[in-house]
Amino acid sequence: PVLPAASEPIVVTAQVQDFDGVSSVVLKYRLDPSSTFTALAMKDDGTGGDAVAGDGIYSATIPGQATGTLVAFYVQATDEFLPAATDTFPNDAPVRECLVRVGEVQPTGNFPVYRIWMTQATQNTWTSRSPLNNTPFDVTFVSGNSRVIYNATALYAGSPYISPGYTGPTGVSCGYSITLPDDDLFLGDTS
């Protein structure tokens, strides 16, 4: 689920393929701000949250969590060739991670709702650094309750000289510049 409810299991899926065959696929997740990861074997056998056996889409289920919990995760795959090669998504995990927040409610109405999820470490850094710093942060961008884009980047938009009082990503209202991965466009664009 894009917006999992409290205690709702979170099924993570990943399409994995390799010319040498896939030896294993592992989901590594942590409950932010903890740095301790739990590893779950991802399966493509039609069990444990996997919908269809043998389709190349591997699945693992993160147990339901309490409202407000931020789950950070990444996928690690290993091929069958010796010596085995390993790759991750995101490609530099755990430096960058995929995020999901538990218990957020989709407001009613016709206005679009966009969310920017970030780890506690990112929020702390963003809040403490100068508003003039334009180094982007790794975030997860969410549109409504139907679309998630992992590994987007975000920073302030506009000038803090024009809009004084930027106090961090959860502070006073301000503008954001969000850049999306080239292979995961939103409304046909990367920003």
DRENPA-3360 file (N, C-alpha, C; in nm, 2 decimals, always signed):
BEGIN
1 = PVLPAASE = +0.08/-0.12/+0.00/+0.00/+0.00/+0.00/+0.09/+0.13/+0.00 ~ +0.04/+0.23/-0.07/+0.11/+0.35/-0.08/+0.10/+0.42/+0.06 ~ -0.01/+0.42/+0.12/-0.04/+0.48/+0.25/-0.09/+0.37/+0.35 ~ +0.00/+0.28/+0.40/-0.04/+0.18/+0.49/-0.10/+0.23/+0.62 ~ -0.21/+0.16/+0.66/-0.27/+0.20/+0.79/-0.19/+0.13/+0.90 ~ -0.22/+0.18/+1.02/-0.15/+0.12/+1.14/-0.17/-0.03/+1.14 ~ -0.07/-0.11/+1.16/-0.07/-0.25/+1.17/-0.09/-0.33/+1.04 ~ -0.10/-0.25/+0.93/-0.12/-0.32/+0.80/+0.01/-0.37/+0.74;
9 = PIVVTAQV = +0.02/-0.49/+0.70/+0.15/-0.54/+0.64/+0.18/-0.46/+0.52 ~ +0.31/-0.45/+0.49/+0.36/-0.37/+0.38/+0.43/-0.47/+0.28 ~ +0.37/-0.49/+0.17/+0.43/-0.58/+0.07/+0.52/-0.50/-0.02 ~ +0.64/-0.54/-0.03/+0.74/-0.47/-0.12/+0.77/-0.57/-0.23 ~ +0.76/-0.52/-0.35/+0.79/-0.60/-0.47/+0.90/-0.54/-0.55 ~ +0.97/-0.62/-0.62/+1.08/-0.58/-0.71/+1.09/-0.67/-0.82 ~ +1.10/-0.62/-0.94/+1.12/-0.70/-1.06/+1.27/-0.72/-1.07 ~ +1.32/-0.85/-1.07/+1.46/-0.88/-1.07/+1.49/-0.98/-1.18;
17 = QDFDGVSS = +1.60/-0.95/-1.26/+1.64/-1.04/-1.36/+1.79/-1.03/-1.38 ~ +1.85/-1.14/-1.42/+1.99/-1.14/-1.45/+2.02/-1.25/-1.55 ~ +2.11/-1.23/-1.64/+2.15/-1.32/-1.75/+2.20/-1.45/-1.69 ~ +2.27/-1.44/-1.57/+2.33/-1.56/-1.51/+2.23/-1.63/-1.41 ~ +2.11/-1.58/-1.40/+2.02/-1.63/-1.31/+2.02/-1.56/-1.17 ~ +1.92/-1.56/-1.10/+1.91/-1.49/-0.97/+1.92/-1.59/-0.86 ~ +2.02/-1.57/-0.78/+2.05/-1.66/-0.66/+1.96/-1.62/-0.54 ~ +1.96/-1.49/-0.51/+1.88/-1.45/-0.40/+1.84/-1.31/-0.41;
25 = VVLKYRLD = +1.73/-1.27/-0.35/+1.68/-1.13/-0.34/+1.64/-1.11/-0.20 ~ +1.70/-1.00/-0.14/+1.67/-0.98/+0.00/+1.62/-0.83/+0.02 ~ +1.52/-0.82/+0.10/+1.47/-0.69/+0.14/+1.53/-0.66/+0.28 ~ +1.60/-0.54/+0.28/+1.65/-0.50/+0.41/+1.58/-0.37/+0.45 ~ +1.52/-0.38/+0.57/+1.44/-0.26/+0.62/+1.48/-0.23/+0.76 ~ +1.45/-0.10/+0.80/+1.48/-0.05/+0.93/+1.36/+0.05/+0.97 ~ +1.34/+0.06/+1.10/+1.24/+0.16/+1.15/+1.32/+0.29/+1.18 ~ +1.31/+0.39/+1.10/+1.38/+0.51/+1.12/+1.34/+0.58/+1.26;
33 = PSSTFTAL = +1.44/+0.62/+1.34/+1.57/+0.65/+1.31/+1.67/+0.54/+1.34 ~ +1.63/+0.42/+1.38/+1.72/+0.32/+1.41/+1.81/+0.29/+1.29 ~ +1.93/+0.25/+1.31/+2.02/+0.21/+1.20/+2.03/+0.06/+1.18 ~ +1.96/-0.02/+1.26/+1.96/-0.16/+1.25/+1.87/-0.21/+1.15 ~ +1.92/-0.29/+1.05/+1.84/-0.35/+0.94/+1.79/-0.49/+0.98 ~ +1.67/-0.52/+0.93/+1.62/-0.65/+0.94/+1.62/-0.70/+0.80 ~ +1.66/-0.83/+0.77/+1.66/-0.88/+0.64/+1.55/-0.98/+0.62 ~ +1.48/-0.97/+0.51/+1.38/-1.07/+0.47/+1.40/-1.12/+0.33;
41 = AMKDDGTG = +1.40/-1.25/+0.32/+1.41/-1.31/+0.19/+1.29/-1.28/+0.10 ~ +1.32/-1.23/-0.02/+1.21/-1.20/-0.11/+1.19/-1.32/-0.20 ~ +1.06/-1.35/-0.23/+1.03/-1.47/-0.29/+0.95/-1.45/-0.42 ~ +0.97/-1.54/-0.52/+0.89/-1.54/-0.64/+0.83/-1.68/-0.66 ~ +0.77/-1.72/-0.55/+0.70/-1.85/-0.55/+0.55/-1.85/-0.53 ~ +0.49/-1.73/-0.53/+0.35/-1.72/-0.50/+0.31/-1.73/-0.36 ~ +0.41/-1.72/-0.27/+0.38/-1.72/-0.12/+0.44/-1.60/-0.06 ~ +0.40/-1.57/+0.07/+0.45/-1.46/+0.15/+0.43/-1.33/+0.09;
49 = GDAVAGDG = +0.32/-1.30/+0.02/+0.29/-1.17/-0.04/+0.32/-1.17/-0.19 ~ +0.39/-1.27/-0.24/+0.42/-1.28/-0.38/+0.29/-1.32/-0.46 ~ +0.25/-1.24/-0.55/+0.12/-1.27/-0.62/+0.13/-1.38/-0.72 ~ +0.23/-1.39/-0.80/+0.24/-1.49/-0.91/+0.37/-1.56/-0.91 ~ +0.38/-1.69/-0.90/+0.51/-1.76/-0.89/+0.58/-1.75/-1.03 ~ +0.71/-1.73/-1.03/+0.79/-1.74/-1.15/+0.78/-1.63/-1.25 ~ +0.72/-1.51/-1.21/+0.71/-1.40/-1.30/+0.82/-1.30/-1.30 ~ +0.92/-1.33/-1.21/+1.04/-1.23/-1.20/+1.01/-1.12/-1.11;
57 = IYSATIPG = +0.89/-1.12/-1.04/+0.86/-1.01/-0.95/+0.87/-1.08/-0.81 ~ +0.97/-1.03/-0.73/+1.00/-1.09/-0.60/+0.93/-1.00/-0.49 ~ +0.88/-1.07/-0.39/+0.80/-1.00/-0.29/+0.84/-1.04/-0.15 ~ +0.83/-0.95/-0.05/+0.85/-0.97/+0.09/+0.76/-0.88/+0.16 ~ +0.72/-0.92/+0.28/+0.62/-0.85/+0.36/+0.68/-0.80/+0.49 ~ +0.68/-0.66/+0.50/+0.72/-0.60/+0.63/+0.60/-0.60/+0.72 ~ +0.62/-0.65/+0.85/+0.51/-0.65/+0.94/+0.45/-0.52/+0.96 ~ +0.32/-0.51/+0.99/+0.25/-0.39/+1.02/+0.32/-0.31/+1.13;
65 = QATGTLVA = +0.31/-0.18/+1.13/+0.38/-0.09/+1.22/+0.28/+0.01/+1.28 ~ +0.32/+0.08/+1.38/+0.24/+0.18/+1.45/+0.23/+0.30/+1.36 ~ +0.12/+0.38/+1.38/+0.10/+0.51/+1.31/+0.22/+0.60/+1.34 ~ +0.27/+0.66/+1.23/+0.38/+0.76/+1.25/+0.52/+0.69/+1.22 ~ +0.52/+0.56/+1.21/+0.65/+0.49/+1.19/+0.70/+0.51/+1.04 ~ +0.82/+0.55/+1.03/+0.88/+0.56/+0.90/+0.97/+0.44/+0.87 ~ +0.94/+0.37/+0.77/+1.02/+0.25/+0.74/+1.11/+0.28/+0.62 ~ +1.24/+0.26/+0.64/+1.34/+0.28/+0.53/+1.38/+0.14/+0.48;
73 = FYVQATDE = +1.39/+0.12/+0.35/+1.42/-0.01/+0.30/+1.50/+0.00/+0.17 ~ +1.56/-0.11/+0.13/+1.63/-0.13/+0.00/+1.63/-0.28/-0.03 ~ +1.65/-0.31/-0.16/+1.65/-0.44/-0.21/+1.79/-0.48/-0.26 ~ +1.83/-0.60/-0.22/+1.97/-0.64/-0.26/+1.95/-0.78/-0.34 ~ +2.00/-0.79/-0.46/+1.99/-0.91/-0.54/+2.13/-0.96/-0.57 ~ +2.14/-1.09/-0.57/+2.27/-1.16/-0.60/+2.24/-1.26/-0.71 ~ +2.34/-1.26/-0.81/+2.32/-1.36/-0.92/+2.38/-1.49/-0.89 ~ +2.37/-1.59/-0.98/+2.42/-1.72/-0.96/+2.56/-1.75/-1.01;
81 = FLPAATDT = +2.61/-1.65/-1.08/+2.75/-1.66/-1.14/+2.85/-1.66/-1.03 ~ +2.96/-1.74/-1.04/+3.06/-1.73/-0.94/+3.19/-1.67/-0.99 ~ +3.25/-1.57/-0.93/+3.20/-1.52/-0.80/+3.07/-1.44/-0.82 ~ +2.98/-1.45/-0.72/+2.85/-1.38/-0.73/+2.86/-1.23/-0.74 ~ +2.78/-1.17/-0.82/+2.77/-1.03/-0.83/+2.64/-0.99/-0.75 ~ +2.65/-0.88/-0.68/+2.54/-0.82/-0.60/+2.51/-0.68/-0.65 ~ +2.38/-0.65/-0.65/+2.34/-0.51/-0.68/+2.23/-0.48/-0.59 ~ +2.20/-0.35/-0.58/+2.10/-0.30/-0.49/+2.01/-0.20/-0.56;
89 = FPNDAPVR = +1.89/-0.18/-0.51/+1.80/-0.07/-0.54/+1.76/+0.00/-0.41 ~ +1.79/+0.13/-0.40/+1.87/+0.21/-0.49/+2.01/+0.16/-0.51 ~ +2.07/+0.21/-0.62/+2.20/+0.16/-0.65/+2.32/+0.19/-0.56 ~ +2.29/+0.28/-0.47/+2.40/+0.32/-0.37/+2.34/+0.29/-0.22 ~ +2.25/+0.21/-0.21/+2.19/+0.17/-0.08/+2.30/+0.12/+0.01 ~ +2.30/+0.15/+0.14/+2.20/+0.22/+0.21/+2.22/+0.37/+0.22 ~ +2.31/+0.43/+0.14/+2.32/+0.57/+0.14/+2.19/+0.64/+0.11 ~ +2.12/+0.59/+0.00/+1.99/+0.63/-0.03/+1.90/+0.51/+0.00;
97 = ECLVRVGE = +1.77/+0.54/+0.04/+1.68/+0.43/+0.07/+1.54/+0.47/+0.02 ~ +1.45/+0.37/+0.01/+1.31/+0.39/-0.02/+1.24/+0.41/+0.12 ~ +1.14/+0.49/+0.12/+1.07/+0.52/+0.24/+0.92/+0.50/+0.23 ~ +0.86/+0.46/+0.34/+0.71/+0.45/+0.35/+0.67/+0.49/+0.50 ~ +0.57/+0.58/+0.51/+0.53/+0.62/+0.64/+0.39/+0.56/+0.67 ~ +0.38/+0.51/+0.79/+0.26/+0.44/+0.83/+0.15/+0.53/+0.89 ~ +0.03/+0.51/+0.85/-0.08/+0.58/+0.92/-0.12/+0.72/+0.86 ~ -0.06/+0.76/+0.75/-0.10/+0.89/+0.70/-0.23/+0.87/+0.62;
105 = VQPTGNFP = -0.32/+0.97/+0.64/-0.45/+0.97/+0.59/-0.46/+1.05/+0.46 ~ -0.53/+1.00/+0.36/-0.55/+1.07/+0.24/-0.67/+1.17/+0.26 ~ -0.65/+1.30/+0.26/-0.76/+1.39/+0.28/-0.87/+1.38/+0.17 ~ -0.99/+1.41/+0.20/-1.10/+1.41/+0.10/-1.10/+1.54/+0.03 ~ -1.16/+1.54/-0.09/-1.17/+1.66/-0.17/-1.10/+1.64/-0.30 ~ -1.10/+1.74/-0.38/-1.05/+1.73/-0.52/-0.91/+1.79/-0.54 ~ -0.85/+1.85/-0.44/-0.71/+1.90/-0.45/-0.61/+1.79/-0.44 ~ -0.51/+1.80/-0.53/-0.40/+1.70/-0.52/-0.32/+1.71/-0.39;
113 = VYRIWMTQ = -0.28/+1.60/-0.34/-0.20/+1.60/-0.22/-0.06/+1.53/-0.25 ~ +0.04/+1.61/-0.22/+0.18/+1.56/-0.24/+0.25/+1.55/-0.11 ~ +0.33/+1.45/-0.09/+0.40/+1.43/+0.03/+0.55/+1.42/+0.00 ~ +0.63/+1.46/+0.09/+0.78/+1.44/+0.08/+0.82/+1.37/+0.21 ~ +0.86/+1.24/+0.19/+0.90/+1.17/+0.31/+1.05/+1.17/+0.31 ~ +1.11/+1.19/+0.43/+1.25/+1.19/+0.45/+1.29/+1.13/+0.59 ~ +1.41/+1.08/+0.60/+1.45/+1.02/+0.72/+1.47/+1.13/+0.83 ~ +1.48/+1.08/+0.95/+1.50/+1.18/+1.06/+1.64/+1.25/+1.04;
121 = ATQNTWTS = +1.74/+1.17/+1.00/+1.87/+1.23/+0.98/+1.87/+1.34/+0.87 ~ +1.79/+1.32/+0.76/+1.77/+1.42/+0.66/+1.70/+1.54/+0.71 ~ +1.60/+1.52/+0.79/+1.52/+1.63/+0.85/+1.61/+1.71/+0.94 ~ +1.69/+1.65/+1.02/+1.78/+1.72/+1.12/+1.88/+1.80/+1.04 ~ +1.94/+1.74/+0.94/+2.04/+1.81/+0.86/+1.98/+1.93/+0.79 ~ +1.87/+1.91/+0.73/+1.80/+2.02/+0.65/+1.76/+2.13/+0.75 ~ +1.72/+2.10/+0.87/+1.68/+2.20/+0.96/+1.79/+2.28/+1.01 ~ +1.91/+2.22/+1.03/+2.02/+2.28/+1.09/+2.12/+2.36/+0.99;
129 = RSPLNNTP = +2.10/+2.33/+0.86/+2.20/+2.39/+0.77/+2.14/+2.53/+0.72 ~ +2.22/+2.60/+0.65/+2.18/+2.73/+0.60/+2.07/+2.72/+0.49 ~ +1.97/+2.81/+0.50/+1.87/+2.80/+0.39/+1.93/+2.83/+0.25 ~ +2.05/+2.89/+0.25/+2.11/+2.92/+0.12/+2.18/+2.80/+0.06 ~ +2.19/+2.69/+0.13/+2.26/+2.57/+0.08/+2.16/+2.50/-0.02 ~ +2.21/+2.48/-0.14/+2.13/+2.42/-0.24/+2.16/+2.27/-0.27 ~ +2.23/+2.21/-0.18/+2.26/+2.06/-0.20/+2.13/+1.99/-0.18 ~ +2.08/+1.91/-0.28/+1.96/+1.84/-0.26/+1.96/+1.72/-0.16;
137 = FDVTFVSG = +1.85/+1.69/-0.11/+1.83/+1.58/-0.02/+1.76/+1.47/-0.08 ~ +1.79/+1.34/-0.05/+1.72/+1.22/-0.10/+1.59/+1.21/-0.02 ~ +1.48/+1.21/-0.10/+1.34/+1.20/-0.04/+1.26/+1.10/-0.12 ~ +1.15/+1.06/-0.06/+1.05/+0.98/-0.14/+0.93/+1.08/-0.16 ~ +0.89/+1.09/-0.29/+0.78/+1.17/-0.33/+0.65/+1.09/-0.35 ~ +0.54/+1.13/-0.29/+0.42/+1.06/-0.29/+0.31/+1.15/-0.35 ~ +0.24/+1.10/-0.44/+0.12/+1.17/-0.50/-0.01/+1.10/-0.46 ~ -0.09/+1.17/-0.38/-0.21/+1.11/-0.33/-0.19/+0.98/-0.26;
145 = NSRVIYNA = -0.27/+0.88/-0.29/-0.25/+0.75/-0.23/-0.23/+0.64/-0.34 ~ -0.17/+0.69/-0.45/-0.16/+0.60/-0.57/-0.02/+0.60/-0.63 ~ +0.07/+0.69/-0.60/+0.19/+0.69/-0.67/+0.31/+0.73/-0.58 ~ +0.41/+0.65/-0.58/+0.53/+0.67/-0.50/+0.65/+0.68/-0.60 ~ +0.74/+0.78/-0.58/+0.86/+0.79/-0.65/+0.97/+0.79/-0.55 ~ +1.05/+0.68/-0.55/+1.17/+0.68/-0.47/+1.28/+0.75/-0.52 ~ +1.37/+0.80/-0.43/+1.50/+0.86/-0.47/+1.48/+0.99/-0.55 ~ +1.37/+1.06/-0.52/+1.36/+1.20/-0.57/+1.46/+1.28/-0.48;
153 = TALYAGSP = +1.48/+1.40/-0.52/+1.56/+1.50/-0.44/+1.48/+1.62/-0.42 ~ +1.50/+1.69/-0.30/+1.43/+1.81/-0.27/+1.52/+1.91/-0.21 ~ +1.49/+2.04/-0.23/+1.56/+2.15/-0.16/+1.46/+2.27/-0.17 ~ +1.50/+2.37/-0.10/+1.41/+2.49/-0.10/+1.41/+2.55/-0.24 ~ +1.29/+2.60/-0.28/+1.28/+2.68/-0.41/+1.26/+2.82/-0.37 ~ +1.31/+2.91/-0.46/+1.30/+3.05/-0.43/+1.41/+3.10/-0.34 ~ +1.41/+3.22/-0.31/+1.52/+3.28/-0.23/+1.47/+3.30/-0.09 ~ +1.55/+3.26/+0.01/+1.51/+3.28/+0.15/+1.52/+3.43/+0.18;
161 = YISPGYTG = +1.58/+3.51/+0.09/+1.59/+3.66/+0.11/+1.45/+3.72/+0.08 ~ +1.38/+3.65/-0.02/+1.25/+3.70/-0.06/+1.14/+3.64/+0.04 ~ +1.16/+3.52/+0.07/+1.07/+3.45/+0.17/+1.14/+3.42/+0.30 ~ +1.17/+3.52/+0.38/+1.25/+3.49/+0.50/+1.18/+3.40/+0.60 ~ +1.26/+3.34/+0.68/+1.20/+3.25/+0.79/+1.20/+3.11/+0.75 ~ +1.27/+3.06/+0.65/+1.27/+2.92/+0.62/+1.33/+2.85/+0.75 ~ +1.26/+2.76/+0.80/+1.30/+2.70/+0.93/+1.31/+2.55/+0.92 ~ +1.32/+2.49/+0.80/+1.33/+2.35/+0.79/+1.22/+2.29/+0.71;
169 = PTGVSCGY = +1.23/+2.17/+0.67/+1.12/+2.11/+0.58/+0.99/+2.09/+0.65 ~ +0.98/+2.10/+0.78/+0.85/+2.09/+0.85/+0.81/+2.22/+0.92 ~ +0.88/+2.33/+0.89/+0.86/+2.46/+0.95/+0.76/+2.54/+0.88 ~ +0.78/+2.67/+0.87/+0.69/+2.76/+0.81/+0.67/+2.73/+0.66 ~ +0.56/+2.77/+0.60/+0.54/+2.74/+0.46/+0.65/+2.80/+0.37 ~ +0.69/+2.72/+0.28/+0.79/+2.77/+0.18/+0.78/+2.69/+0.06 ~ +0.85/+2.72/-0.04/+0.85/+2.65/-0.17/+0.96/+2.54/-0.17 ~ +0.94/+2.44/-0.25/+1.03/+2.33/-0.26/+1.06/+2.31/-0.41;
177 = SITLPDDD = +1.18/+2.27/-0.44/+1.21/+2.22/-0.58/+1.24/+2.07/-0.56 ~ +1.16/+1.99/-0.64/+1.17/+1.85/-0.63/+1.21/+1.80/-0.77 ~ +1.32/+1.72/-0.77/+1.37/+1.66/-0.89/+1.35/+1.51/-0.88 ~ +1.29/+1.45/-0.99/+1.26/+1.31/-0.99/+1.36/+1.23/-1.08 ~ +1.37/+1.10/-1.06/+1.47/+1.02/-1.14/+1.42/+1.03/-1.29 ~ +1.52/+1.02/-1.38/+1.49/+1.03/-1.52/+1.40/+0.91/-1.57 ~ +1.41/+0.80/-1.50/+1.33/+0.68/-1.54/+1.20/+0.67/-1.46 ~ +1.16/+0.78/-1.39/+1.03/+0.77/-1.31/+0.97/+0.91/-1.31;
185 = LFLGDTS = +0.92/+0.95/-1.43/+0.87/+1.08/-1.45/+0.73/+1.10/-1.38 ~ +0.70/+1.22/-1.34/+0.57/+1.25/-1.29/+0.50/+1.36/-1.38 ~ +0.39/+1.32/-1.43/+0.32/+1.41/-1.53/+0.41/+1.44/-1.65 ~ +0.49/+1.34/-1.69/+0.58/+1.36/-1.80/+0.71/+1.44/-1.78 ~ +0.74/+1.48/-1.65/+0.85/+1.56/-1.63/+0.93/+1.51/-1.51 ~ +1.06/+1.56/-1.50/+1.14/+1.52/-1.39/+1.15/+1.62/-1.28 ~ +1.07/+1.73/-1.28/+1.07/+1.83/-1.17/+0.93/+1.89/-1.15;
% end
